[in-house]
Amino acid sequence: MGKTVGLLMAVVGIWATVEIYTNGMGGAFGGRLASLGLVDEDARSREPATKRVRESVQRAHDAQEARYDALLEE
C-alpha cells in the first residue's frame, strides 16, 4: 500500500511540474492558480514557455534566411 501511495504521489508531482512548465504559473491548471490569487494576474496573460521558445526560434530562423538571401543576391 505504501509503494502505491508513493508512486501516485510521484505521478501527480510529475504531472504538476509538466503542467506548470508548459503553461506557466498563470496558465497552469486552466488558470486556477491566478484566479485563486496564488500568482499575480500578469502571469495569466503570459504565453506558455514552449510557445515563446517556438516563436523565438522561428524569428531567428527567419532572420538567418534573410541574411542568406541578401548575400546570395549580391
Phi, psi and omega in degrees: 000320181295322179293324180294316179295318178297318178295318178297319179295321178295317180296316179295320178296317178295317179299315181295320179297315179295320179299314181290321181294317184280329184250354182079167182296323182284331183261353182294144178057040178072022180082012183292329179295321179289321182289335177276352180087012180281339175225162182290156183293332179297330181293332180293325184279347180288149178281156177298154182300321182296323180289320178296319179294316180300317179292323178294317178295320180295319178297318179296319179296316179296320179295317179295319178296321178294322178295318177298316180298320179294322179288324182287333180289332183285000000 
